[in-house]
Amino acid sequence: MKKLFILSIMVAGIFYHTNATDLRGQILHNSASGSEPAASVRVDLLIWDRGQWVNWSYAITGQDGFYYFVNIQPGATFCVQVNGKFYPANAVVVQTKAPHDYQDIPRIAT
């Protein structure tokens, strides 16, 4: 019985990760010469849970301005917060994507 319980937990864990998707976005900084990738910017991922926004995780942009959140469950409603502002204007629902495909978040210009 104990082995069956452990096996069911393992199978549930595999199912959980195969349905998860990854989110990707980019932060740009507007300057006189145009838009440039913004490096080292903190991006908070907020998930709507039980009637409130929960700070789920955060990422720091790379030199290319990109940030990533991995293994997010489809169906979750989310937005990101950058420098105290929320993006996109309307919350988004995580979509199911094929393995190694990203759900792209619209670029954010600061």
C-alpha positions as CSV (number, residue, x, y, z in Angstrom):
1,M,0.0,0.0,0.0
2,K,2.8,2.4,0.9
3,K,4.5,1.7,-2.5
4,L,1.3,2.4,-4.3
5,F,0.9,5.7,-2.5
6,I,4.5,6.7,-3.4
7,L,4.0,5.7,-7.0
8,S,0.8,7.8,-7.3
9,I,2.7,10.8,-5.9
10,M,5.4,10.4,-8.5
11,V,2.9,10.1,-11.4
12,A,1.1,13.2,-10.2
13,G,4.4,15.1,-10.1
14,I,5.2,14.0,-13.7
15,F,1.8,15.1,-14.8
16,Y,2.1,18.4,-13.0
17,H,5.3,19.3,-14.8
18,T,4.3,18.1,-18.3
19,N,1.3,20.4,-18.2
20,A,3.3,23.4,-16.9
21,T,4.4,26.1,-19.3
22,D,7.0,28.8,-19.3
23,L,6.5,32.6,-19.5
24,R,8.9,34.9,-21.3
25,G,9.0,38.7,-21.6
26,Q,11.4,41.6,-22.3
27,I,11.9,44.9,-20.7
28,L,13.1,47.8,-22.9
29,H,14.4,51.2,-21.8
30,N,13.3,54.2,-23.9
31,S,16.1,56.6,-24.6
32,A,16.8,59.5,-27.0
33,S,18.5,57.0,-29.4
34,G,15.5,54.6,-29.2
35,S,14.6,51.5,-27.2
36,E,17.4,49.4,-25.7
37,P,17.2,46.2,-23.6
38,A,17.0,46.9,-19.9
39,A,19.4,44.6,-17.9
40,S,19.2,43.8,-14.2
41,V,15.6,44.9,-13.8
42,R,13.5,43.0,-11.2
43,V,10.2,41.6,-12.6
44,D,7.6,40.2,-10.1
45,L,5.1,37.5,-11.2
46,L,1.7,37.9,-9.5
47,I,-0.8,35.1,-9.6
48,W,-4.5,35.7,-8.8
49,D,-5.4,33.2,-6.0
50,R,-8.5,33.1,-3.9
51,G,-9.5,36.7,-4.5
52,Q,-6.1,38.3,-4.2
53,W,-2.9,38.9,-6.0
54,V,0.0,36.7,-4.7
55,N,3.6,37.5,-5.4
56,W,4.5,34.1,-6.8
57,S,8.1,34.6,-7.9
58,Y,10.5,37.2,-9.4
59,A,13.1,37.2,-12.1
60,I,16.0,39.6,-13.0
61,T,16.4,40.6,-16.7
62,G,19.5,39.5,-18.5
63,Q,21.7,41.7,-20.7
64,D,19.2,41.2,-23.5
65,G,16.3,42.5,-21.3
66,F,14.6,39.1,-21.3
67,Y,13.1,37.4,-18.2
68,Y,11.7,34.0,-17.7
69,F,9.3,32.2,-15.4
70,V,9.2,28.4,-15.7
71,N,6.8,25.6,-14.7
72,I,3.7,27.8,-14.4
73,Q,0.3,25.9,-14.4
74,P,-2.0,26.6,-17.3
75,G,-5.2,28.4,-16.3
76,A,-3.6,30.6,-13.8
77,T,-4.4,34.3,-14.1
78,F,-1.3,36.5,-13.9
79,C,0.4,39.8,-14.4
80,V,3.9,41.1,-13.9
81,Q,5.0,44.1,-11.8
82,V,8.0,46.3,-12.9
83,N,9.0,49.4,-10.9
84,G,5.7,49.4,-9.1
85,K,3.5,49.2,-12.3
86,F,1.5,46.3,-13.4
87,Y,1.6,44.8,-17.0
88,P,-0.2,44.1,-19.1
89,A,-3.1,46.4,-18.5
90,N,-5.5,43.4,-18.3
91,A,-4.5,40.2,-16.5
92,V,-3.6,37.3,-18.7
93,V,-4.3,33.5,-18.4
94,V,-1.5,31.0,-18.7
95,Q,-2.0,29.0,-21.9
96,T,-1.0,25.4,-22.4
97,K,2.2,25.3,-24.6
98,A,4.2,22.4,-26.1
99,P,7.4,21.5,-24.2
100,H,10.1,24.1,-24.6
101,D,7.7,26.7,-26.0
102,Y,7.1,30.0,-24.2
103,Q,4.0,32.0,-23.7
104,D,5.3,35.5,-24.6
105,I,4.3,38.5,-22.4
106,P,4.1,41.7,-24.4
107,R,7.3,43.8,-24.3
108,I,7.4,46.5,-21.6
109,A,9.0,49.8,-22.3
110,T,10.0,51.9,-19.3
